[in-house]
């Protein structure tokens, strides 16, 4: 299982490489609101969902598409870790 810190680090790298490549010195904070601050857009959310599925084996249900789960790196880290833990417990 992946730790929350590992998830945050990998997602931060994904965002830097895919959305902030024109702003190489911009560092995404753990609690930065990704959509609100224009770090990713609505199409970027789809890319992020694909990345989470491929990188961590996590499927995001429609009712899980929330600001709390996917709005910040910390939220994503917590969400992915919880999903992996739930799958591991099954």
Biopython code that builds the backbone (N, CA, C, O; Angstrom):
import numpy as np
from Bio.PDB.StructureBuilder import StructureBuilder

atoms = [
    (1, "UNK", "N", (0.831, -1.193, 0.000)),
    (1, "UNK", "CA", (0.000, 0.000, 0.000)),
    (1, "UNK", "C", (0.875, 1.256, 0.000)),
    (1, "UNK", "O", (1.983, 1.264, 0.537)),
    (2, "UNK", "N", (0.367, 2.275, -0.593)),
    (2, "UNK", "CA", (1.086, 3.529, -0.720)),
    (2, "UNK", "C", (0.737, 4.442, 0.452)),
    (2, "UNK", "O", (-0.420, 4.511, 0.866)),
    (3, "UNK", "N", (1.733, 5.141, 0.983)),
    (3, "UNK", "CA", (1.455, 6.073, 2.074)),
    (3, "UNK", "C", (0.856, 7.358, 1.517)),
    (3, "UNK", "O", (0.983, 7.661, 0.331)),
    (4, "UNK", "N", (0.210, 8.094, 2.391)),
    (4, "UNK", "CA", (-0.378, 9.371, 1.996)),
    (4, "UNK", "C", (0.697, 10.308, 1.454)),
    (4, "UNK", "O", (0.464, 11.014, 0.473)),
    (5, "UNK", "N", (1.863, 10.321, 2.078)),
    (5, "UNK", "CA", (2.969, 11.181, 1.624)),
    (5, "UNK", "C", (3.448, 10.779, 0.232)),
    (5, "UNK", "O", (3.773, 11.638, -0.587)),
    (6, "UNK", "N", (3.493, 9.471, -0.036)),
    (6, "UNK", "CA", (3.891, 8.995, -1.366)),
    (6, "UNK", "C", (2.893, 9.427, -2.427)),
    (6, "UNK", "O", (3.276, 9.846, -3.519)),
    (7, "UNK", "N", (1.610, 9.321, -2.099)),
    (7, "UNK", "CA", (0.562, 9.733, -3.034)),
    (7, "UNK", "C", (0.721, 11.217, -3.342)),
    (7, "UNK", "O", (0.699, 11.620, -4.505)),
    (8, "UNK", "N", (0.880, 12.031, -2.300)),
    (8, "UNK", "CA", (1.030, 13.478, -2.486)),
    (8, "UNK", "C", (2.226, 13.784, -3.375)),
    (8, "UNK", "O", (2.125, 14.609, -4.283)),
    (9, "UNK", "N", (3.348, 13.136, -3.129)),
    (9, "UNK", "CA", (4.558, 13.392, -3.913)),
    (9, "UNK", "C", (4.358, 13.012, -5.380)),
    (9, "UNK", "O", (4.752, 13.760, -6.274)),
    (10, "UNK", "N", (3.750, 11.857, -5.627)),
    (10, "UNK", "CA", (3.551, 11.411, -7.013)),
    (10, "UNK", "C", (2.525, 12.274, -7.744)),
    (10, "UNK", "O", (2.698, 12.574, -8.925)),
    (11, "UNK", "N", (1.465, 12.672, -7.055)),
    (11, "UNK", "CA", (0.458, 13.531, -7.680)),
    (11, "UNK", "C", (1.042, 14.914, -7.939)),
    (11, "UNK", "O", (0.770, 15.514, -8.979)),
    (12, "UNK", "N", (1.841, 15.425, -7.004)),
    (12, "UNK", "CA", (2.488, 16.734, -7.204)),
    (12, "UNK", "C", (3.361, 16.685, -8.462)),
    (12, "UNK", "O", (3.324, 17.607, -9.277)),
    (13, "UNK", "N", (4.141, 15.620, -8.622)),
    (13, "UNK", "CA", (4.990, 15.476, -9.806)),
    (13, "UNK", "C", (4.140, 15.403, -11.073)),
    (13, "UNK", "O", (4.464, 16.039, -12.075)),
    (14, "UNK", "N", (3.057, 14.633, -11.034)),
    (14, "UNK", "CA", (2.151, 14.527, -12.183)),
    (14, "UNK", "C", (1.605, 15.897, -12.570)),
    (14, "UNK", "O", (1.587, 16.250, -13.750)),
    (15, "UNK", "N", (1.165, 16.663, -11.590)),
    (15, "UNK", "CA", (0.609, 17.990, -11.853)),
    (15, "UNK", "C", (1.676, 18.919, -12.421)),
    (15, "UNK", "O", (1.422, 19.652, -13.377)),
    (16, "UNK", "N", (2.874, 18.890, -11.830)),
    (16, "UNK", "CA", (3.968, 19.736, -12.329)),
    (16, "UNK", "C", (4.263, 19.424, -13.793)),
    (16, "UNK", "O", (4.404, 20.328, -14.616)),
    (17, "UNK", "N", (4.353, 18.127, -14.107)),
    (17, "UNK", "CA", (4.742, 17.720, -15.450)),
    (17, "UNK", "C", (3.635, 17.921, -16.488)),
    (17, "UNK", "O", (3.926, 18.170, -17.658)),
    (18, "UNK", "N", (2.387, 17.818, -16.076)),
    (18, "UNK", "CA", (1.288, 17.846, -17.033)),
    (18, "UNK", "C", (0.528, 19.164, -17.105)),
    (18, "UNK", "O", (-0.077, 19.469, -18.133)),
    (19, "UNK", "N", (0.548, 19.943, -16.037)),
    (19, "UNK", "CA", (-0.236, 21.175, -16.010)),
    (19, "UNK", "C", (0.603, 22.424, -15.784)),
    (19, "UNK", "O", (0.192, 23.521, -16.162)),
    (20, "UNK", "N", (1.760, 22.274, -15.178)),
    (20, "UNK", "CA", (2.568, 23.448, -14.838)),
    (20, "UNK", "C", (3.919, 23.468, -15.549)),
    (20, "UNK", "O", (4.852, 24.135, -15.102)),
    (21, "UNK", "N", (4.019, 22.732, -16.660)),
    (21, "UNK", "CA", (5.286, 22.665, -17.381)),
    (21, "UNK", "C", (5.737, 24.026, -17.896)),
    (21, "UNK", "O", (6.930, 24.235, -18.119)),
    (22, "UNK", "N", (4.805, 24.953, -18.088)),
    (22, "UNK", "CA", (5.163, 26.305, -18.525)),
    (22, "UNK", "C", (5.531, 27.199, -17.341)),
    (22, "UNK", "O", (5.999, 28.323, -17.523)),
    (23, "UNK", "N", (5.317, 26.692, -16.134)),
    (23, "UNK", "CA", (5.629, 27.444, -14.906)),
    (23, "UNK", "C", (6.503, 26.562, -14.003)),
    (23, "UNK", "O", (6.073, 26.163, -12.921)),
    (24, "UNK", "N", (7.727, 26.259, -14.447)),
    (24, "UNK", "CA", (8.566, 25.287, -13.738)),
    (24, "UNK", "C", (8.925, 25.684, -12.305)),
    (24, "UNK", "O", (9.261, 24.813, -11.502)),
    (25, "UNK", "N", (8.865, 26.939, -11.973)),
    (25, "UNK", "CA", (9.228, 27.361, -10.620)),
    (25, "UNK", "C", (8.035, 27.409, -9.670)),
    (25, "UNK", "O", (8.201, 27.683, -8.482)),
    (26, "UNK", "N", (6.837, 27.143, -10.184)),
    (26, "UNK", "CA", (5.631, 27.157, -9.351)),
    (26, "UNK", "C", (5.564, 25.850, -8.574)),
    (26, "UNK", "O", (5.624, 24.768, -9.158)),
    (27, "UNK", "N", (5.441, 25.955, -7.270)),
    (27, "UNK", "CA", (5.355, 24.775, -6.419)),
    (27, "UNK", "C", (3.934, 24.680, -5.878)),
    (27, "UNK", "O", (3.421, 25.625, -5.278)),
    (28, "UNK", "N", (3.307, 23.531, -6.095)),
    (28, "UNK", "CA", (1.951, 23.305, -5.607)),
    (28, "UNK", "C", (2.012, 22.964, -4.125)),
    (28, "UNK", "O", (2.640, 21.983, -3.727)),
    (29, "UNK", "N", (1.355, 23.780, -3.318)),
    (29, "UNK", "CA", (1.295, 23.520, -1.884)),
    (29, "UNK", "C", (0.337, 22.380, -1.582)),
    (29, "UNK", "O", (-0.594, 22.123, -2.345)),
    (30, "UNK", "N", (0.562, 21.711, -0.490)),
    (30, "UNK", "CA", (-0.246, 20.554, -0.104)),
    (30, "UNK", "C", (-1.718, 20.911, 0.067)),
    (30, "UNK", "O", (-2.589, 20.075, -0.172)),
    (31, "UNK", "N", (-2.002, 22.144, 0.479)),
    (31, "UNK", "CA", (-3.384, 22.561, 0.697)),
    (31, "UNK", "C", (-3.889, 23.566, -0.337)),
    (31, "UNK", "O", (-4.952, 24.159, -0.150)),
    (32, "UNK", "N", (-3.141, 23.765, -1.424)),
    (32, "UNK", "CA", (-3.603, 24.652, -2.497)),
    (32, "UNK", "C", (-4.835, 24.049, -3.158)),
    (32, "UNK", "O", (-4.869, 22.851, -3.439)),
    (33, "UNK", "N", (-5.838, 24.872, -3.405)),
    (33, "UNK", "CA", (-7.064, 24.411, -4.072)),
    (33, "UNK", "C", (-6.789, 24.356, -5.573)),
    (33, "UNK", "O", (-6.637, 25.388, -6.226)),
    (34, "UNK", "N", (-6.728, 23.155, -6.100)),
    (34, "UNK", "CA", (-6.264, 22.928, -7.463)),
    (34, "UNK", "C", (-7.138, 23.590, -8.523)),
    (34, "UNK", "O", (-6.610, 24.231, -9.431)),
    (35, "UNK", "N", (-8.437, 23.456, -8.435)),
    (35, "UNK", "CA", (-9.334, 24.080, -9.411)),
    (35, "UNK", "C", (-9.467, 25.570, -9.175)),
    (35, "UNK", "O", (-9.359, 26.371, -10.104)),
    (36, "UNK", "N", (-9.698, 25.928, -7.945)),
    (36, "UNK", "CA", (-9.939, 27.333, -7.585)),
    (36, "UNK", "C", (-8.756, 28.225, -7.966)),
    (36, "UNK", "O", (-8.944, 29.368, -8.383)),
    (37, "UNK", "N", (-7.542, 27.698, -7.822)),
    (37, "UNK", "CA", (-6.351, 28.493, -8.124)),
    (37, "UNK", "C", (-5.884, 28.319, -9.563)),
    (37, "UNK", "O", (-4.827, 28.824, -9.941)),
    (38, "UNK", "N", (-6.665, 27.607, -10.363)),
    (38, "UNK", "CA", (-6.333, 27.462, -11.778)),
    (38, "UNK", "C", (-5.153, 26.556, -12.050)),
    (38, "UNK", "O", (-4.557, 26.627, -13.125)),
    (39, "UNK", "N", (-4.803, 25.708, -11.106)),
    (39, "UNK", "CA", (-3.689, 24.783, -11.298)),
    (39, "UNK", "C", (-4.090, 23.696, -12.288)),
    (39, "UNK", "O", (-3.305, 23.316, -13.156)),
    (40, "UNK", "N", (-5.329, 23.194, -12.150)),
    (40, "UNK", "CA", (-5.900, 22.302, -13.149)),
    (40, "UNK", "C", (-7.289, 22.829, -13.507)),
    (40, "UNK", "O", (-7.895, 23.583, -12.746)),
    (41, "UNK", "N", (-7.779, 22.423, -14.670)),
    (41, "UNK", "CA", (-9.123, 22.817, -15.084)),
    (41, "UNK", "C", (-10.017, 21.573, -15.110)),
    (41, "UNK", "O", (-9.588, 20.485, -14.726)),
    (42, "UNK", "N", (-11.240, 21.741, -15.560)),
    (42, "UNK", "CA", (-12.180, 20.614, -15.531)),
    (42, "UNK", "C", (-11.704, 19.450, -16.399)),
    (42, "UNK", "O", (-11.921, 18.293, -16.038)),
    (43, "UNK", "N", (-11.071, 19.725, -17.514)),
    (43, "UNK", "CA", (-10.507, 18.647, -18.331)),
    (43, "UNK", "C", (-9.326, 18.003, -17.625)),
    (43, "UNK", "O", (-9.094, 16.801, -17.754)),
    (44, "UNK", "N", (-8.593, 18.797, -16.888)),
    (44, "UNK", "CA", (-7.469, 18.276, -16.121)),
    (44, "UNK", "C", (-7.906, 17.304, -15.050)),
    (44, "UNK", "O", (-7.165, 16.385, -14.699)),
    (45, "UNK", "N", (-9.111, 17.499, -14.524)),
    (45, "UNK", "CA", (-9.640, 16.567, -13.521)),
    (45, "UNK", "C", (-9.742, 15.172, -14.124)),
    (45, "UNK", "O", (-9.428, 14.185, -13.458)),
    (46, "UNK", "N", (-10.179, 15.081, -15.385)),
    (46, "UNK", "CA", (-10.265, 13.775, -16.048)),
    (46, "UNK", "C", (-8.892, 13.134, -16.175)),
    (46, "UNK", "O", (-8.739, 11.931, -15.960)),
    (47, "UNK", "N", (-7.893, 13.940, -16.525)),
    (47, "UNK", "CA", (-6.517, 13.431, -16.594)),
    (47, "UNK", "C", (-6.059, 12.947, -15.221)),
    (47, "UNK", "O", (-5.421, 11.901, -15.103)),
    (48, "UNK", "N", (-6.386, 13.707, -14.200)),
    (48, "UNK", "CA", (-6.019, 13.335, -12.834)),
    (48, "UNK", "C", (-6.682, 12.021, -12.436)),
    (48, "UNK", "O", (-6.037, 11.157, -11.842)),
    (49, "UNK", "N", (-7.958, 11.864, -12.756)),
    (49, "UNK", "CA", (-8.668, 10.621, -12.438)),
    (49, "UNK", "C", (-8.020, 9.429, -13.128)),
    (49, "UNK", "O", (-7.849, 8.374, -12.517)),
    (50, "UNK", "N", (-7.659, 9.592, -14.398)),
    (50, "UNK", "CA", (-6.970, 8.514, -15.120)),
    (50, "UNK", "C", (-5.640, 8.186, -14.463)),
    (50, "UNK", "O", (-5.284, 7.016, -14.323)),
    (51, "UNK", "N", (-4.908, 9.213, -14.060)),
    (51, "UNK", "CA", (-3.630, 9.007, -13.394)),
    (51, "UNK", "C", (-3.813, 8.233, -12.085)),
    (51, "UNK", "O", (-3.070, 7.290, -11.815)),
    (52, "UNK", "N", (-4.794, 8.624, -11.275)),
    (52, "UNK", "CA", (-5.022, 7.947, -9.992)),
    (52, "UNK", "C", (-5.355, 6.471, -10.208)),
    (52, "UNK", "O", (-4.920, 5.612, -9.442)),
    (53, "UNK", "N", (-6.125, 6.186, -11.250)),
    (53, "UNK", "CA", (-6.474, 4.798, -11.530)),
    (53, "UNK", "C", (-5.251, 4.005, -11.971)),
    (53, "UNK", "O", (-5.022, 2.892, -11.497)),
    (54, "UNK", "N", (-4.469, 4.578, -12.876)),
    (54, "UNK", "CA", (-3.292, 3.875, -13.393)),
    (54, "UNK", "C", (-2.187, 3.748, -12.347)),
    (54, "UNK", "O", (-1.586, 2.684, -12.200)),
    (55, "UNK", "N", (-1.920, 4.827, -11.627)),
    (55, "UNK", "CA", (-0.795, 4.840, -10.688)),
    (55, "UNK", "C", (-1.084, 4.104, -9.380)),
    (55, "UNK", "O", (-0.196, 3.483, -8.797)),
    (56, "UNK", "N", (-2.336, 4.181, -8.928)),
    (56, "UNK", "CA", (-2.647, 3.654, -7.599)),
    (56, "UNK", "C", (-3.746, 2.593, -7.597)),
    (56, "UNK", "O", (-4.078, 2.052, -6.542)),
    (57, "UNK", "N", (-4.315, 2.289, -8.769)),
    (57, "UNK", "CA", (-5.373, 1.297, -8.842)),
    (57, "UNK", "C", (-6.654, 1.736, -8.163)),
    (57, "UNK", "O", (-7.416, 0.908, -7.664)),
    (58, "UNK", "N", (-6.893, 3.050, -8.144)),
    (58, "UNK", "CA", (-8.053, 3.614, -7.452)),
    (58, "UNK", "C", (-9.081, 4.082, -8.473)),
    (58, "UNK", "O", (-8.780, 4.898, -9.344)),
    (59, "UNK", "N", (-10.286, 3.562, -8.356)),
    (59, "UNK", "CA", (-11.404, 4.034, -9.184)),
    (59, "UNK", "C", (-12.206, 5.026, -8.355)),
    (59, "UNK", "O", (-12.531, 4.765, -7.197)),
    (60, "UNK", "N", (-12.518, 6.156, -8.956)),
    (60, "UNK", "CA", (-13.253, 7.211, -8.263)),
    (60, "UNK", "C", (-14.704, 7.164, -8.739)),
    (60, "UNK", "O", (-14.984, 7.369, -9.920)),
    (61, "UNK", "N", (-15.620, 6.893, -7.816)),
    (61, "UNK", "CA", (-17.047, 6.871, -8.141)),
    (61, "UNK", "C", (-17.550, 8.303, -8.288)),
    (61, "UNK", "O", (-16.954, 9.240, -7.756)),
    (62, "UNK", "N", (-18.652, 8.460, -9.016)),
    (62, "UNK", "CA", (-19.210, 9.792, -9.246)),
    (62, "UNK", "C", (-19.467, 10.539, -7.934)),
    (62, "UNK", "O", (-19.206, 11.738, -7.839)),
    (63, "UNK", "N", (-19.974, 9.836, -6.934)),
    (63, "UNK", "CA", (-20.277, 10.505, -5.662)),
    (63, "UNK", "C", (-19.027, 10.829, -4.846)),
    (63, "UNK", "O", (-19.110, 11.494, -3.813)),
    (64, "UNK", "N", (-17.871, 10.357, -5.311)),
    (64, "UNK", "CA", (-16.604, 10.663, -4.641)),
    (64, "UNK", "C", (-15.882, 11.850, -5.280)),
    (64, "UNK", "O", (-14.843, 12.286, -4.786)),
    (65, "UNK", "N", (-16.429, 12.365, -6.366)),
    (65, "UNK", "CA", (-15.841, 13.524, -7.048)),
    (65, "UNK", "C", (-16.194, 14.784, -6.276)),
    (65, "UNK", "O", (-17.080, 15.543, -6.669)),
    (66, "UNK", "N", (-15.494, 14.993, -5.181)),
    (66, "UNK", "CA", (-15.779, 16.142, -4.322)),
    (66, "UNK", "C", (-14.523, 16.964, -4.097)),
    (66, "UNK", "O", (-13.402, 16.497, -4.297)),
    (67, "UNK", "N", (-14.740, 18.190, -3.679)),
    (67, "UNK", "CA", (-13.628, 19.088, -3.338)),
    (67, "UNK", "C", (-12.818, 18.490, -2.181)),
    (67, "UNK", "O", (-11.592, 18.591, -2.153)),
    (68, "UNK", "N", (-13.503, 17.881, -1.252)),
    (68, "UNK", "CA", (-12.819, 17.281, -0.102)),
    (68, "UNK", "C", (-11.867, 16.165, -0.528)),
    (68, "UNK", "O", (-10.760, 16.062, -0.001)),
    (69, "UNK", "N", (-12.288, 15.333, -1.475)),
    (69, "UNK", "CA", (-11.468, 14.200, -1.919)),
    (69, "UNK", "C", (-10.406, 14.580, -2.933)),
    (69, "UNK", "O", (-9.309, 14.022, -2.911)),
    (70, "UNK", "N", (-10.709, 15.516, -3.821)),
    (70, "UNK", "CA", (-9.830, 15.769, -4.965)),
    (70, "UNK", "C", (-9.425, 17.218, -5.131)),
    (70, "UNK", "O", (-8.797, 17.567, -6.131)),
    (71, "UNK", "N", (-9.767, 18.073, -4.178)),
    (71, "UNK", "CA", (-9.519, 19.498, -4.330)),
    (71, "UNK", "C", (-8.118, 19.963, -4.002)),
    (71, "UNK", "O", (-7.681, 21.011, -4.477)),
    (72, "UNK", "N", (-7.407, 19.186, -3.188)),
    (72, "UNK", "CA", (-6.042, 19.550, -2.787)),
    (72, "UNK", "C", (-5.176, 18.296, -2.809)),
    (72, "UNK", "O", (-5.691, 17.178, -2.840)),
    (73, "UNK", "N", (-3.878, 18.484, -2.793)),
    (73, "UNK", "CA", (-2.981, 17.332, -2.722)),
    (73, "UNK", "C", (-3.216, 16.548, -1.434)),
    (73, "UNK", "O", (-3.213, 15.317, -1.453)),
    (74, "UNK", "N", (-3.418, 17.240, -0.322)),
    (74, "UNK", "CA", (-3.663, 16.558, 0.950)),
    (74, "UNK", "C", (-4.946, 15.718, 0.862)),
    (74, "UNK", "O", (-4.977, 14.573, 1.313)),
    (75, "UNK", "N", (-5.999, 16.297, 0.278)),
    (75, "UNK", "CA", (-7.253, 15.574, 0.119)),
    (75, "UNK", "C", (-7.079, 14.343, -0.755)),
    (75, "UNK", "O", (-7.606, 13.275, -0.442)),
    (76, "UNK", "N", (-6.341, 14.490, -1.849)),
    (76, "UNK", "CA", (-6.093, 13.359, -2.748)),
    (76, "UNK", "C", (-5.298, 12.280, -2.024)),
    (76, "UNK", "O", (-5.612, 11.095, -2.138)),
    (77, "UNK", "N", (-4.275, 12.681, -1.284)),
    (77, "UNK", "CA", (-3.469, 11.714, -0.544)),
    (77, "UNK", "C", (-4.295, 10.930, 0.452)),
    (77, "UNK", "O", (-4.176, 9.708, 0.548)),
    (78, "UNK", "N", (-5.121, 11.625, 1.183)),
    (78, "UNK", "CA", (-5.989, 10.992, 2.186)),
    (78, "UNK", "C", (-6.994, 10.052, 1.504)),
    (78, "UNK", "O", (-7.205, 8.923, 1.946)),
    (79, "UNK", "N", (-7.613, 10.544, 0.413)),
    (79, "UNK", "CA", (-8.621, 9.777, -0.308)),
    (79, "UNK", "C", (-8.031, 8.492, -0.896)),
    (79, "UNK", "O", (-8.589, 7.411, -0.708)),
    (80, "UNK", "N", (-6.906, 8.606, -1.608)),
    (80, "UNK", "CA", (-6.285, 7.440, -2.238)),
    (80, "UNK", "C", (-5.851, 6.435, -1.177)),
    (80, "UNK", "O", (-6.067, 5.234, -1.340)),
    (81, "UNK", "N", (-5.248, 6.907, -0.107)),
    (81, "UNK", "CA", (-4.818, 6.001, 0.965)),
    (81, "UNK", "C", (-6.005, 5.260, 1.569)),
    (81, "UNK", "O", (-5.928, 4.059, 1.825)),
    (82, "UNK", "N", (-7.104, 5.979, 1.796)),
    (82, "UNK", "CA", (-8.313, 5.363, 2.364)),
    (82, "UNK", "C", (-8.883, 4.320, 1.394)),
    (82, "UNK", "O", (-9.281, 3.234, 1.813)),
    (83, "UNK", "N", (-8.920, 4.651, 0.113)),
    (83, "UNK", "CA", (-9.449, 3.716, -0.887)),
    (83, "UNK", "C", (-8.588, 2.460, -0.957)),
    (83, "UNK", "O", (-9.113, 1.349, -1.023)),
    (84, "UNK", "N", (-7.271, 2.630, -0.942)),
    (84, "UNK", "CA", (-6.390, 1.478, -0.997)),
    (84, "UNK", "C", (-6.541, 0.617, 0.260)),
    (84, "UNK", "O", (-6.543, -0.612, 0.193)),
    (85, "UNK", "N", (-6.665, 1.280, 1.388)),
    (85, "UNK", "CA", (-6.833, 0.547, 2.648)),
    (85, "UNK", "C", (-8.141, -0.244, 2.635)),
    (85, "UNK", "O", (-8.180, -1.389, 3.086)),
    (86, "UNK", "N", (-9.207, 0.362, 2.119)),
    (86, "UNK", "CA", (-10.517, -0.307, 2.051)),
    (86, "UNK", "C", (-10.439, -1.526, 1.139)),
    (86, "UNK", "O", (-11.011, -2.569, 1.457)),
    (87, "UNK", "N", (-9.742, -1.412, 0.012)),
    (87, "UNK", "CA", (-9.592, -2.537, -0.913)),
    (87, "UNK", "C", (-8.758, -3.625, -0.269)),
    (87, "UNK", "O", (-9.057, -4.811, -0.410)),
    (88, "UNK", "N", (-7.695, -3.218, 0.449)),
    (88, "UNK", "CA", (-6.830, -4.191, 1.118)),
    (88, "UNK", "C", (-7.547, -4.937, 2.233)),
    (88, "UNK", "O", (-7.191, -6.069, 2.559)),
    (89, "UNK", "N", (-8.561, -4.297, 2.819)),
    (89, "UNK", "CA", (-9.295, -4.903, 3.933)),
    (89, "UNK", "C", (-10.331, -5.912, 3.424)),
    (89, "UNK", "O", (-10.802, -6.761, 4.181)),
    (90, "UNK", "N", (-10.681, -5.813, 2.139)),
    (90, "UNK", "CA", (-11.693, -6.729, 1.578)),
    (90, "UNK", "C", (-11.170, -8.128, 1.407)),
    (90, "UNK", "O", (-11.899, -9.008, 0.948)),
]
sb = StructureBuilder()
sb.init_structure("model")
sb.init_model(0)
sb.init_chain("A")
sb.init_seg("    ")
for serial, (resi, resn, name, xyz) in enumerate(atoms, 1):
    if name == "N":
        sb.init_residue(resn, " ", resi, " ")
    sb.init_atom(name, np.array(xyz, "f"), 0.0, 1.0, " ", f" {name:<3s}", serial, name[0])
structure = sb.get_structure()
